[in-house]
Every structure is written in structure tokens, then in C-alpha cells.
Amino acid sequence: MTQLLTAKNVSKSYGSFRALNDVSFTVGLDEFVAIVGPNGAGKTTLVNVVTGLAPAEGEVRFKGRSIAGSGPVELARQGMARTFQLVQIFPTLTVRETLSIAIASRPGRLGSSLRRVSADKGVRSECAFTANLFGLASRLETPASALSQGEKKLLDIASAFTLKPELILLDEPTSGVATSDKHTVMHVLLEAARTAAIRSIVLIEHDMELVSRYSKRIIAMQEGQIVADMPTADFFANAELVATVAGKPPVIATGAGAHALSH
């Protein structure tokens, strides 16, 4: 399998606290990998490192090139994007304006004003296409502050999708979303990923039911180390491992949504 992302012997400390300790893993083309673990396991630090934060030790490569210290613009140029657990949108901007800013941040468009970008026919067409993918077509002129929490999450993810990444890292994409809406968010996200030709997804998620339904592979972390890296079915077949990582026995999902990222 062709590898997109490779982390090798990565460690990271904050003072005397060892947040990551000799972590190694890969993400290949057409993979949906979930990173799971209790609070303080090192998940967010790991994602920070693989999206440009320089590790204290080890190396991170994307498509064979070191990305240590790379900023979001350089990562986007190379084909990687990230969303955050907390929604990163401006509440006073409309959906169209938010997507236009994301499009303007792509390499080659930097420096264009919001008014100029928003008036561009190509940008308007892309905004409409992206909004339609994420079920936001009727909300293009709506300020972000008037969206539901689920819609805000989708807008945040849609903004990352406009960067046209090959690999996207999703940090708790359903956090703060009502339980009844979580599967809607995930289904929309996966359909959009297929349409946008995003090759691989890395999901950081606490909800084990979502992890069991949608991921193909699980990287489980505890105390800054990887304690398991295995297919989803194998992970959930190990009740002791699941209890250790999740803190309690999860509700396991089965059905059409399982292993959803396939091409």
C-alpha cells in the first residue's frame, strides 16, 4: 500500500511531561484510521505533530517529505488539511463568505480580498458546489452564528475540504453535536469525501460507537504510547483492550455505515 503519512519514533515533551513516547505509525491511500484513547493519552499532541508541530525526537513525513515545522498553508499545498475539536469559524460571516475565505487561502489565491474572491464566478460556483455537498446549499447567505451546532461543524469541515486535500485529519468532528445528529454529520462527511476525491481520513474520536461503525483501522493510545494498531473488527473483539482505552464497554454498531470509506 502506498503510504501518505509516516511517523517514525516520534516523541514530544512539555517540560518534564512526556506527551508522546516513541510513537510510530503509517496511513496509506484509501484508509480511514481512527485514533482513540482516554483524555491525556496524547491524541491531540500526536495530531499536532503530524500537522507541523516539530517533534522533540523522530520524524514525520507526508508523501515522503518531512513536514516538521510546516504551517497550514504549506501543508495545504502538499495535500493535507485538518479540522479542530472546537469550531474554527467566524460567527458574523455567512456560509458563502466562510467558504470563500477558505478558497482564498489556497496556494495561488493568497492576497485576494474577500470582496474580490466572493465576486469571482469560479469561487461562487465552488462555494455552491461545496455547500451542496455538506447540505448547506440553502444556508449560503446565513451567518454562521445562526447555524445549528451540527451545521457549524459541517461548515468547519467544508472549509477544510475546499483546500482539496488528499488526507484530512478530523479532530472530534461530532463533539457538541446532539446524539441524534452525529450519524448525519458522519454520513455527510463521508459522502463529501468520496465526491471530493479525498483519499484518506484520520479521525480523532471519543465516541466508540462512531469509531466502530465508520473506521477501518484503529490506533489506540494510552499515556503517550500506541498500545494497539489493528483492524477495527479485531480491536472491538478484544473486550479488555476496548475497556482499557474507552474506560467502559462501548455500544458496538454494525450495519451499512461500517467501514464507509471505500473507492
C-alpha positions, -999 to 999 in steps of 0.1 A, spaced: 0 0 0 12 35 -9 19 55 23 7 90 26 17 98 61 46 82 81 55 89 118 87 73 130 99 71 166 81 104 174 84 118 210 73 151 224 77 166 259 63 196 276 88 203 305 90 171 324 58 157 310 63 132 282 32 137 259 44 112 232 69 84 237 85 67 206 53 67 185 54 51 150 26 46 125 16 50 89 -15 60 70 -19 47 34 -41 57 5 -78 50 9 -76 44 46 -100 55 73 -80 54 105 -94 63 140 -71 74 168 -87 66 201 -77 68 238 -87 83 271 -81 120 279 -44 127 283 -34 98 261 -16 120 236 -40 120 207 -41 158 202 -4 161 206 1 134 180 -22 152 156 -4 185 163 29 168 155 17 152 122 3 186 112 35 205 115 45 208 152 81 198 153 86 167 175 114 166 201 126 133 185 117 113 155 103 124 121 70 128 103 68 126 65 39 133 42 43 117 7 79 111 15 88 147 26 95 159 61 68 182 73 83 191 107 76 228 114 54 232 83 25 257 87 -11 251 75 -5 268 41 24 246 33 6 215 44 -24 225 22 -1 229 -7 12 194 -2 -23 180 2 -31 178 39 -58 196 59 -71 195 94 -102 204 114 -103 211 151 -124 199 180 -136 235 186 -153 250 156 -130 274 138 -154 298 121 -162 335 123 -198 338 136 -206 371 117 -196 357 83 -221 340 61 -216 304 49 -207 318 15 -181 342 29 -166 315 52 -161 291 22 -148 320 1 -121 327 27 -111 291 27 -109 290 -11 -88 323 -10 -64 306 14 -54 280 -11 -19 285 -26 -20 308 -56 -50 327 -43 -34 343 -12 -37 380 -11 -71 383 -28 -96 403 -9 -128 387 4 -149 410 -18 -129 401 -49 -129 364 -41 -166 363 -32 -175 381 -66 -154 356 -86 -177 334 -107 -155 304 -102 -154 309 -64 -192 313 -63 -197 281 -82 -173 262 -60 -190 276 -29 -223 264 -41 -209 230 -50 -193 226 -16 -223 239 3 -245 214 -16 -221 185 -7 -225 193 30 -262 200 30 -257 238 34 -270 250 0 -300 267 15 -278 284 41 -253 302 19 -264 337 29 -269 327 66 -244 340 92 -225 312 109 -239 323 143 -275 313 131 -265 278 122 -271 248 144 -241 232 161 -242 203 136 -243 228 107 -214 248 122 -194 215 124 -202 208 88 -192 243 77 -159 240 96 -152 206 78 -164 220 45 -139 248 48 -111 223 51 -125 203 22 -122 234 -1 -84 230 3 -87 198 -18 -66 177 4 -56 141 -2 -55 135 35 -78 151 61 -74 149 99 -107 153 117 -105 162 154 -137 152 172 -160 163 142 -192 154 162 -183 169 196 -210 192 208 -235 178 183 -267 161 195 -265 124 196 -293 122 171 -273 143 146 -240 126 149 -246 100 122 -260 126 99 -227 146 102 -206 114 96 -227 103 66 -225 138 50 -188 139 57 -181 106 41 -202 112 10 -184 146 6 -151 129 10 -159 105 -18 -172 132 -41 -142 154 -34 -117 125 -40 -102 128 -6 -81 96 -4 -76 91 33 -92 102 66 -77 102 101 -104 106 128 -98 115 164 -129 104 183 -141 95 218 -174 81 206 -167 44 203 -200 37 185 -190 60 157 -155 46 156 -168 10 153 -192 20 126 -170 41 103 -133 34 107 -114 6 90 -84 6 114 -78 18 149 -47 33 165 -53 31 203 -32 53 226 -25 54 263 0 75 283 17 88 251 22 55 235 4 34 209 -10 3 226 -27 -12 196 -28 -7 158 -52 -31 142 -83 -35 120 -115 -22 137 -131 -56 140 -101 -71 157 -99 -41 181 -136 -45 192 -132 -82 195 -108 -76 224 -131 -65 253 -102 -59 277 -84 -36 253 -116 -17 245 -124 -13 282 -88 0 288 -89 25 260 -126 36 263 -129 34 300 -161 14 297 -176 -13 275 -189 5 243 -221 1 224 -209 -15 192 -225 -6 159 -230 -28 129 -246 -23 95 -244 -3 63 -223 25 78 -194 3 88 -161 8 70 -176 35 49 -145 50 32 -141 29 1 -133 37 -35 
